[in-house]
Amino acid sequence: MKSLLIKDTTREERIRIIEESLSVCSGSCSECSACSMGSGNIDTIYQPYIDGEKELSEINRETAGGTVHC
């Protein structure tokens, strides 16, 4: 498996990674209820990763802890 770290990916690869990862989300929020639990908008949660500002693991930790508010 290829590294998902920012230093090992291009912006285009990070966009594809997020799109593929979120493809299971139907947009109805019935799958994970993250938005209704205070995690923020699913479309913006991973923008810092795409922009090369935060690693996926950091965002996921914040989201799981309820500290992400988009």
BELTA-V429631 format. One record per backbone hydrogen bond with DSSP energy under -0.5 kcal/mol. CO is the residue of the C=O (numbers start at 1). NH is the residue of the N-H. If there is no record, write none. Layout:
co | nh
CO | NH
CO | NH
This chain:
co | nh
5 | 8
6 | 9
10 | 14
11 | 15
12 | 16
13 | 17
14 | 18
15 | 19
16 | 20
17 | 21
18 | 22
20 | 23
21 | 24
22 | 25
24 | 26
29 | 33
33 | 37
34 | 37
34 | 39
35 | 38
35 | 40
41 | 44
41 | 45
42 | 46
44 | 47
46 | 49
46 | 50
47 | 51
48 | 53
48 | 54
49 | 52
55 | 59
56 | 60
57 | 61
58 | 62
59 | 63
60 | 64
61 | 65
62 | 67
62 | 68
63 | 66
67 | 69
